Amino acid sequence: MTRPNAWLALLAALLVFPAAAQQSGEAQTATYPNYWDPRERVEVPDLSARNRIRFLTTHDFPPFNFLDQQEHVSGFHVDLAREICAELNIAQKCQIQVLPWSELSTAIAGGQGDALIAGVAINVLSRDDYIFTRPFLKFPARFVRADRVEIDGEDASALAGRRVGVMAGSAHAAMLRAYFPDIQPVTYQRDEWMFDGLKTGEVDAVFGDGVQLSFWLISNSANECCSYFDGPYFAPAFLGEGLAIAVRRDSPDLADAFDHAIHAISKDGRMRELYLRYFPNGLY
């Protein structure tokens, strides 16, 4: 079982807690894409026979799940699970349990939990074990440019011939070469070296994960040096299908119920509010 993890250490260091995010001016203008057709109807199954519904997560995947300053589990995933339970009118049945990442698959297989909300990657192997809800958040790739550099244009074509930093061996490096062959990639072995290269002028821009870049841009390290440029870019073949809730294959009713709730939350604006709470600089 795998999940996106290339930027976890950086996000842990840069994590902006929800209270701060709600005060951010950028948070009020950031947008959240709706992945649902507004005309679509998703029926909700009868869950009355279930005595409880246990969500399993971790505490080391910020800003999706982490321990807050009071050592309580918090994050986007945790608040989303609570919103889902509220929408389905089953809050009294819902529990959220924290386990180490390495124990999640064994725990749900053994009946110790009903759903994984922890960033499990959606792929051919994981689909053998789980049914996934529809994705509720997709990871975009983004360019970030140095503001001191003059770029004649507002889209990626203006970066043709320019040096753009990217992490060596990453999906973003492969995507940069495939989608933007006129850009000159400069590969780095460590995130901090890439960001230093951007600040010192070794490269004019960097290309990488939108989540990581969104938090770096508002960090003290960035010091307001840089900003998003063009994008966002989505490429499931390189970046995966996004985040979804996983349930055992014998629980299609849960997947359907969660989809119903996610659709309702997305339609009435609660998903956007949740997104703005944890992503003060936006991803898209």
Steps between C-alpha positions, in 0.01 A plus 500: 500500500644835397412866520654829379790575737773695323412823678391380845807619690480846347128534571552396859748783539287757315157397626263792543236417757133557417454808716776678314369386164158645566654843550696494176393740229613251238272238648197711426580518127632148442274276294406137541403300190174308503566145377129422476238569238255730686209314334621162623299319766667251734260283698586422861481136616335399826770482770263434789629144543849625576559558872813706439723623220870524577729720294868409521765764443852600604649807667796557266348623173463877546290694424265205448553330834732614779512563874411856590652708779281320754610160364156437350473345157397767252520586132308510175423127507377508858267793444377346174411175679302699756317692226414174325359352819299815567360500145397134534350561847722232651734716710418295810621186320825642363843448653842615384794284603867587450749225412850489354495494120652153493206357700208644302459226240520221760254681727230549238548149362453363852179694557649757739380780273256564219663774294846637434526877473875535492621569146503145366615513138241392243657250260454153354638325809300698756179450302543126558461562873267800522207681350574872475264790514520760230809721552432805715833672438747466216867595516596756237847573374593867508772734384636753747703788359742747657325838497822688424532319165330661201300245304337612177171314514253350743508130418757223493598571140674813633741272688638345178878488519505601865647300787231348721577306815338164571570212735719231343325171426158635594171467317516876450836469324353246259192716451709812435695326227189348343275805505754783467787379277619857428577567866849425630461287815749536783474207740560510874541229759346696790205737523692766687771506234236552231338786690839657570572479128178686427580776749861546387422506128647162411159425347220734395220272617432163659243232415354270759216392724239770552448409867867530586540820300191662652644466849851599399373823341358621834800383704775714649743317273332638188490850650250617235755442224283308264153423371301246301537511124240347268328171576376306682582184305332164555650181361370176659759295311775687687333632815236239581124532528492704819367442850202279576365289786571127481264233635517121493367338186214349699373850593372663180218657702753706693671621184163601357398675821826691519466603135152631574634704791803630311273607216270687739793663680651608169170633366413725795846653551612314810781326311632836384491632857689194619756540222559867585544409865807287425642647178537873566688568176286274281617223269317585179 
